[in-house]
Amino acid sequence: MKDIIITIIITIIFLIIFSLYGVGIVSAVASTNMFVMLLIIILFIALIATLIYVMIRRIKEIKEEDKDDISKY
């Protein structure tokens, strides 16, 4: 259970960092081309979605390891 909580906390920290970088970069290029801004937004949404996907896979991995550990004894 501790590993799952740590995984969620680390994911939340990285989500906050990615979001802050995304907002900073979008606000920096807001006065330029709209296409570039949309491209950057899509990139950061993809990064955030990938981070969430990896977190879900890691939680499933942790749960399966717990089941395997219990079956050993």
Secondary structure as GFF3:
##gff-version 3
##sequence-region A 1 73
A	DSSP	alpha_helix	2	28	.	.	.	ID=ss1
A	DSSP	alpha_helix	34	71	.	.	.	ID=ss2
###
